[in-house]
Amino acid sequence: MAEVVNLRTARKQKARAAREAQAEQNRTLFGRTKAEKQQSRAETELAARRLESHKRED
């Protein structure tokens, strides 16, 4: 037979897992030094400039 599951507990576990996933994402986004943020921003801008320079003009 199937195991009996307490729905309230399952819902709380699901919410806890979602909060933990969001916290992990926030740690990667906001837990960086100023130099790391500037480096990431510079890389993104460089990629955007390269893409823009390779576009054709019609």
C-alpha positions in Angstrom: 0.0 0.0 0.0 1.0 3.6 -0.4 2.5 5.5 2.4 0.3 8.0 4.2 1.5 11.6 3.7 0.6 14.5 5.8 -0.3 17.2 3.3 0.4 20.1 5.6 3.9 18.8 6.2 4.5 18.1 2.5 3.4 21.7 1.6 5.7 23.1 4.2 8.6 21.0 2.9 7.9 22.2 -0.6 7.8 25.8 0.5 11.1 25.3 2.4 12.8 23.9 -0.6 11.6 26.8 -2.8 12.9 29.3 -0.2 16.2 27.5 -0.1 16.5 27.6 -3.9 15.7 31.3 -3.9 18.3 31.9 -1.2 20.9 30.0 -3.3 20.2 32.1 -6.3 20.4 35.3 -4.2 23.7 34.3 -2.8 25.1 34.0 -6.3 23.7 37.3 -7.4 24.2 39.5 -4.4 27.0 37.8 -2.6 29.8 39.1 -4.8 32.5 41.6 -4.3 32.5 45.0 -6.1 35.4 43.9 -8.3 33.5 40.7 -9.3 30.4 42.8 -10.1 32.4 45.2 -12.2 34.1 42.3 -14.1 30.8 40.7 -14.8 29.3 44.0 -16.0 32.3 44.6 -18.3 32.0 41.2 -19.8 28.3 41.6 -20.5 28.9 45.0 -22.1 31.7 43.7 -24.2 29.5 40.8 -25.4 26.7 43.3 -26.3 29.1 45.5 -28.2 30.5 42.6 -30.2 27.0 41.4 -31.0 25.9 45.0 -32.1 29.0 45.4 -34.2 28.3 42.2 -36.1 24.7 43.1 -37.1 24.0 43.9 -40.7 22.7 47.2 -41.8 19.9 46.9 -44.3 
